[in-house]
Amino acid sequence: MLLASKGMAGDRDGMMLHSFDYLDLFGTAVIAWQWLLQAAAAKEGLRKRDEPFYRGKLAAAQHWIRAELPRIHHLADLITDGEDSYAAVAADWF
């Protein structure tokens, strides 16, 4: 599916249309990865002693992974489907 997308076919303008979505997708994934690392460290810390700090880290990680990370599926669909409705908008329409 990725190879069939407009951007992957060598269309530079097509690739640029979703450059923000691409950066948003990978930024969100990297932040989720960092939250996983922090959650693992917090779980280890909780084994040693029960601190509110560690519970806060686990709650924040859970929020990011449950609320923010699922957005990457939608972003990936936009990138690979070649959706370009906003590119057809002319400046003089506003």
N, C-alpha and C positions, 0 to 999 in steps of 0.2 A: 504494500500500500504506500509506503514511504517513497519508493522509487517512482510511483505513478503520479505523485503530487506535482503540482505546477512548479514549485520551487526547486525540486530535485531534478527537473528535466532540463536544467541549464538556463532557465528564464530568470535573469538577475532581478528584474523588477518584481517578478512573482515571489522570489525569496525575500525581498525587502518588505513586501506587504505585511508579512507576519514576523518580522524581525523582533518586534517588541514581545509578541506572544512567545516566541522561541526563548528569548531571554527570561521572560517571566516563568516559563515552564522549568527551565533549568535552575533558576534562582530558587524557586519554590522547592524543588527536589533537593538541592544542596542544603537549604535551611532545614528541611525535614531530616536529612542525614545528620546534621549537627545536633538537632534535638534528640535523635536516637542515641547519639553518643553521650549527651548530657543525661538522658534518662537512664542509661546503663550505669553511669557513674553515680547518679542519685540512688538507684536501687542498691548499689554496693554500699553507699554511705548509710542508707537506712538499715542495712544489716548490722552495722557497727553501732549506730545510735539513732534514735528517733528524733529527727530535727525537722522543724517546720520548713526550713530552707529546701530540704530534699523533697518534701511533699509538694512544695510549690513548683519545683523543677519538673516533677512527674506530671502535675496537672497542666502546666504550660506545654509540655511535650505532647500530652494527649490531645490538648486543644488543637495544636498545629497539625498534628497528623490526622485527626478526624475532621477538622473544619477547613484547613487550607490545602493540604496535600491532594485531596480528590480533584481539585481544580485542574491538575495537570492533564487529566483525561480529556477534558473539554478543550484545553489549549492544544493538545496534540491533534485532536480532530480538526480544529480550525486550520492548523498548519498543513496537515496532510490532505485535507479536502479541497484546498485551493479556493476557499471562500474569499471573494474579492468585491463584495457589494459596495464597500466603502471606497474602493478605488475608482468607482465610476462616478462619484460625486464631483461636480464641478464647483469651483470656488464662487462663481457668480450665482449659484443657487441660493446663497445665503444673504 
